[in-house]
């Protein structure tokens, strides 16, 4: 049985589309992280955590500073 090159192209496109659709289930909101994290914390008797926009903004700013070298250095909380 001989297959045309077009069938291979279509097969690759369909495979790629399937992977793209599957990738749309990414974690995007704070709750997407907090719900499973807090469930794990509850299993070991630890209080839940909550999202803090000020902390998120601080850490994003610090990550932006480190993007050039990716060195893991303590921020000093400043």
N, C-alpha and C positions, 0 to 999 in steps of 0.2 A: 504494500500500500504506500503510495507516494503522497507526500503532503506538500502543499504549496508554501512558499515563503510568507504569503499573506496570512495563512493560518497561524504561523508562528508569531507574527507581529500581533495579530488579534489576541492570541493567547497571552502574550506578555502584557498587552494593554489591560486585559481583564484581570490578570493577576495583580498588576500595579494598582488598578482601581479598587480591588478588594482590600489591599493593604492600606490604601488611603482611607477608605471608609472605616476600617477597623481602627485606625489611628485617631479618629475623631472623638474617641471616648477618653481623651486625656483629661487629667485633673487640671481644672482651670480656676475654680473658685476656692476661697479659703475653706469653705465647708467641705469641699472634696478631700481636703487634707485632714481637717479636724475630726470629722465623723469617724473614720477608721482609726485614727490615732487615739482619740478619746475612748473608743471601744476597747482598744488594747490596754490603755491605762486602767480602765474599769476592771478588766480581768485580773489585774494584779493589785487592785485596791488603791489606786492612785487617783487623786482628784483630776478632773478634766481641765484642759487649758482652753483659752479663748484667743481669738485673733485680735491683734492690736495694730491698728493702722500706723501708729507712730513708730512702733518697732519695725514694722514692715518697710516703711519709708527709710528709716535709718539703715537697715541692713541692705536695702537696694542701693542706697547712696554709697555705702562702703564697698559693696560688690563692684559698683561702677568704677571706684577708685582703683581696685585691684585687678581690673580686667586686663590691663597691660602686661602684668607679670604673673598673676595668679598665685602670688606668694601667700601662704597662710600665716598671717600676722594678726595678733590681737589688736583690736581697734582702740582699746583703752576706754571704751564707753563714751567716746567724745564725738 
